[in-house]
Amino acid sequence: LSRCISEQAAVISCARAEVALVKAHLSVRGLLDGEKEKLLDRIAAEIDPAEVYAEEEKTKHNIRALVNVLKQKVPEDIAPLVHLGATSVDILDTALSVRMKEAMKNVVIPELKALELALCQIASRDAETPQVGRTHGQHAVPITFGFAISEYVSRLGKSILEIERLSDGLKGKLAGPVGAYNGPSMIVRDPEDLEKRYLSYLSLEPSEHSTQLVEPEYLLRLLLECNVAFGIIANLADDLRNLQRSEVGEVFEYFSSTQVGSSTMPQKRNPWNSEHVKSLWKAMCPRVITFYMDQISEHQRDLTNSASQRFIADYVTGFTMAVARMRSVVTGLHPDKEGMARNLENAGGKVKGGVLAEPAYILLAETGISDAHEVIRKITLDAEENKITFFEALKKQPEVFSRI
């Protein structure tokens, strides 16, 4: 991630945006060739953030500091084109889109897909592994472990596709201080063409409408979808953690021979990886409120997002850490088939075999008994009161039993 969203990456991405603008100016003039492109790309890639910071001590303005440094590094005849017609946010918002798009494409989405594939393998491997289903924390009716995992295959898969779509849709701009192309229109006949050329060198397209800012909803929707995926992963972590409870004992994570679960209780095998994922979600999820608040800017721009927006990098990092940790959990995850079979056999709460109540009620209703649900409910009460299995209580009602 540091190659995409670190502070150094932020400076370099802004330098890449500045040289993309120089390329656009040269292209309009018919002066751009392969040699100049390579030179400009190398200058941007080798920019030293420390040098920019030193210049910023004098300018008290980060983009002006970068411009001053770049002007000293490009050929003298090209220097006047650096930042020509741009305002700071033409560079900053565009560079942020570049960083987020590359972070998603190169790191986040591959991690998500690796997790998705690991879940697919479990869903397939354990498609026939019997397990009791649970609703409201109570035993419900039988399922399989593969079926339980396929829920997360489906939910996460849809979110991955949406994150891909939204990251591909991030936009940039070269529309000046209020988005009306005031500056660019003094330089070229077609300022929108200049904008498209500029952004094409960064694999972006222009925002449909700009003020000084790119429309914030492009990035907002991407971050919100990341939070949707984060919630799905936290939900999975909770389910796996609960299935590892001592009294449930249906799954177990990989635990090395030298690993310690507790500083004082040698027998412990804590599901700490799943807990870590849940903990990361608790820390990062509330930041969505800040993402929403950054959606609002007075008129054509204010600076109320200048500090808060910098924490997007923290959020993406926390999210990616959780995805990677969840993948390590899932990769080493195995069902305790004996534990699942035992729980299924004893399922039904106080009524052993109570999971058969629903199919019994449905079959009885199919024979034309309108109050079948009530009939079966009373049979479950009989089983509970007399401490017998549901099947034994059912056989005490010969007519009902024969109909079923």
SVG drawing of the C-alpha trace seen along z (x, -y; Angstrom):
<svg xmlns="http://www.w3.org/2000/svg" viewBox="-58 -34 75 79">
<polyline fill="none" stroke="black" stroke-width="0.4" points="0.0,0.0 2.9,-2.4 3.6,-2.6 0.0,-4.0 -1.1,-5.9 1.9,-6.9 3.0,-10.5 5.8,-9.9 3.3,-8.4 1.1,-11.5 4.0,-13.8 5.0,-11.6 1.4,-11.3 1.1,-15.1 4.3,-15.3 2.9,-12.8 -0.2,-15.0 2.0,-18.1 4.0,-16.4 0.8,-15.0 -0.3,-18.6 3.0,-19.5 2.5,-16.6 -1.0,-17.9 0.3,-21.4 3.1,-19.9 0.6,-17.6 -1.7,-20.5 1.3,-22.3 2.5,-19.2 5.7,-19.2 5.4,-16.0 7.6,-13.1 8.6,-9.8 11.9,-11.2 10.2,-14.1 7.6,-11.7 10.3,-9.5 12.2,-12.4 9.1,-13.9 8.0,-10.5 11.5,-10.0 11.5,-13.4 8.2,-12.7 9.2,-9.3 12.4,-10.5 11.0,-13.6 12.3,-13.9 9.5,-14.7 12.1,-16.1 13.1,-18.6 9.5,-19.6 9.0,-20.0 12.1,-22.2 10.6,-24.5 7.2,-24.4 8.9,-25.9 9.4,-29.0 6.2,-29.0 3.8,-27.7 1.9,-26.1 2.5,-22.5 1.6,-22.6 3.5,-25.8 6.5,-24.2 6.2,-21.2 5.9,-23.5 9.0,-25.4 11.0,-22.2 9.7,-20.8 10.6,-23.9 14.2,-23.5 14.3,-19.9 12.6,-20.1 14.3,-21.6 14.3,-25.4 12.0,-25.6 9.4,-23.4 9.5,-25.1 6.9,-27.8 4.3,-25.0 4.5,-23.5 1.2,-24.1 0.1,-26.5 -3.7,-27.0 -4.1,-24.8 -5.2,-25.5 -3.9,-23.4 -6.9,-21.1 -6.7,-20.3 -3.6,-18.5 -4.6,-17.4 -8.0,-15.9 -6.7,-14.3 -3.7,-12.8 -5.9,-11.5 -8.0,-9.7 -4.9,-8.2 -3.7,-7.0 -7.0,-5.5 -7.5,-3.8 -4.0,-2.3 -4.4,-1.2 -7.7,0.6 -6.4,2.1 -3.0,3.2 -3.6,4.1 -7.2,4.0 -9.1,5.8 -6.5,8.6 -6.7,9.2 -10.5,9.2 -10.4,11.7 -8.0,14.0 -10.4,14.0 -13.4,14.6 -11.6,17.6 -10.7,19.1 -14.4,18.8 -15.4,20.5 -13.1,23.4 -14.8,23.9 -18.3,23.6 -17.4,26.3 -15.5,28.5 -18.1,28.5 -21.2,28.3 -22.4,31.6 -21.1,31.2 -24.2,31.2 -24.6,28.4 -27.5,27.0 -28.8,23.6 -29.3,20.9 -31.6,17.9 -31.8,15.5 -28.9,17.6 -31.2,20.6 -31.1,23.9 -33.3,23.7 -33.3,26.3 -30.4,28.2 -28.1,26.6 -24.5,27.5 -21.4,25.6 -20.8,25.0 -24.2,23.3 -23.4,21.1 -20.1,20.0 -21.8,19.4 -23.7,16.5 -20.4,14.7 -19.3,15.8 -22.4,14.1 -22.4,11.0 -18.7,10.3 -18.6,11.1 -21.1,8.5 -19.2,5.9 -16.0,6.7 -17.6,6.1 -18.9,2.8 -15.5,1.7 -14.0,2.5 -16.6,0.5 -16.4,-2.5 -12.6,-2.6 -12.6,-2.5 -15.0,-5.4 -12.9,-7.8 -12.4,-11.2 -10.0,-14.1 -10.2,-17.7 -8.4,-20.6 -11.1,-23.3 -9.4,-26.0 -10.2,-27.7 -14.0,-27.6 -14.4,-24.9 -15.4,-27.3 -12.1,-26.8 -11.2,-30.5 -7.5,-30.0 -7.3,-27.1 -9.6,-29.1 -6.9,-31.8 -4.3,-29.3 -6.1,-27.0 -9.1,-27.2 -10.7,-24.0 -10.0,-23.8 -12.1,-20.6 -9.8,-19.0 -6.8,-20.0 -8.4,-18.6 -9.1,-15.2 -5.5,-15.1 -4.1,-15.8 -6.2,-13.1 -5.6,-10.6 -1.9,-10.5 -3.2,-9.4 -5.8,-6.9 -8.6,-9.1 -11.6,-10.9 -12.9,-14.3 -15.6,-14.8 -18.9,-15.6 -19.1,-18.9 -16.3,-20.5 -16.1,-23.5 -12.6,-23.9 -13.2,-20.3 -14.0,-17.1 -17.5,-16.0 -17.0,-14.3 -19.5,-11.5 -17.2,-9.5 -14.7,-8.9 -17.5,-8.9 -19.3,-6.0 -16.1,-4.0 -15.3,-4.4 -18.9,-3.6 -18.7,-0.3 -15.4,0.5 -17.3,0.1 -20.0,2.4 -17.4,5.0 -15.8,4.3 -19.1,5.0 -19.5,8.3 -16.0,9.4 -16.7,8.3 -20.0,10.3 -18.0,13.4 -15.5,12.9 -18.2,12.8 -19.8,16.0 -16.5,17.8 -15.6,16.6 -18.9,17.8 -18.6,21.2 -15.3,21.6 -16.9,21.1 -16.1,24.0 -19.8,25.0 -20.3,24.8 -17.0,26.2 -17.9,26.4 -14.9,24.9 -11.2,24.3 -8.6,22.0 -5.0,23.1 -3.0,23.1 0.8,23.8 2.5,26.2 4.4,23.3 1.5,20.9 0.2,19.7 -3.4,18.9 -3.2,17.5 -0.5,16.2 -1.8,18.2 -4.2,20.9 -2.1,23.3 -5.2,25.1 -6.6,22.0 -6.8,21.6 -8.3,18.2 -9.9,17.1 -7.9,13.9 -7.5,13.4 -11.3,13.2 -11.4,10.9 -8.7,8.7 -10.8,8.3 -13.8,7.3 -11.7,4.8 -10.4,3.2 -13.9,2.8 -14.9,1.1 -12.1,-1.4 -12.6,-2.1 -16.4,-1.9 -17.3,-5.2 -15.0,-7.1 -17.8,-6.9 -19.3,-9.9 -16.3,-11.9 -16.5,-10.8 -20.0,-12.1 -19.0,-15.4 -16.3,-15.8 -19.0,-15.8 -20.0,-19.3 -18.0,-22.4 -19.3,-25.9 -19.9,-27.4 -17.0,-26.5 -14.7,-25.4 -13.7,-25.7 -10.8,-24.0 -12.8,-22.1 -11.8,-18.7 -8.1,-19.6 -7.2,-17.8 -10.0,-15.2 -9.5,-13.9 -5.9,-12.9 -7.2,-10.1 -8.6,-8.2 -5.2,-6.5 -5.6,-5.3 -9.0,-3.9 -7.9,-2.0 -4.9,-0.6 -7.2,0.6 -9.6,2.2 -6.9,3.9 -5.3,5.3 -8.7,6.7 -9.1,8.4 -5.6,9.9 -6.2,11.1 -9.5,12.6 -7.9,14.4 -5.4,16.0 -8.2,17.2 -10.2,18.7 -7.2,20.3 -6.6,22.3 -10.2,22.9 -11.6,26.4 -15.0,27.7 -15.1,29.9 -17.4,32.4 -17.9,34.4 -18.8,31.3 -21.2,30.3 -22.8,33.8 -23.1,33.8 -24.8,30.4 -27.1,31.3 -28.1,34.5 -28.8,32.6 -30.4,29.6 -33.7,28.2 -32.9,26.5 -34.7,28.3 -36.3,30.6 -33.8,33.1 -34.5,33.6 -36.6,30.4 -35.2,29.5 -37.6,32.0 -40.6,29.9 -40.8,27.8 -40.8,30.6 -43.3,32.5 -45.6,29.4 -45.3,28.9 -46.0,32.6 -48.9,32.7 -50.4,29.5 -50.0,31.1 -52.4,33.8 -55.1,31.2 -54.7,30.4 -55.3,26.6 -53.9,26.2 -50.9,28.4 -48.6,25.9 -50.5,25.9 -50.6,29.7 -46.8,30.0 -46.2,27.2 -48.1,29.2 -46.0,32.3 -42.8,30.3 -44.2,29.2 -44.9,32.8 -41.3,33.7 -39.9,30.9 -42.1,31.7 -41.5,35.5 -37.8,35.2 -38.2,37.4 -37.1,36.8 -39.4,35.0 -39.6,38.2 -40.7,40.2 -43.3,37.6 -44.5,37.6 -45.0,41.4 -47.3,41.0 -49.8,39.4 -50.6,42.4 -52.9,40.5 -50.5,37.6 -47.6,39.9 -49.4,42.0 -50.4,38.9 -46.8,37.7"/>
</svg>
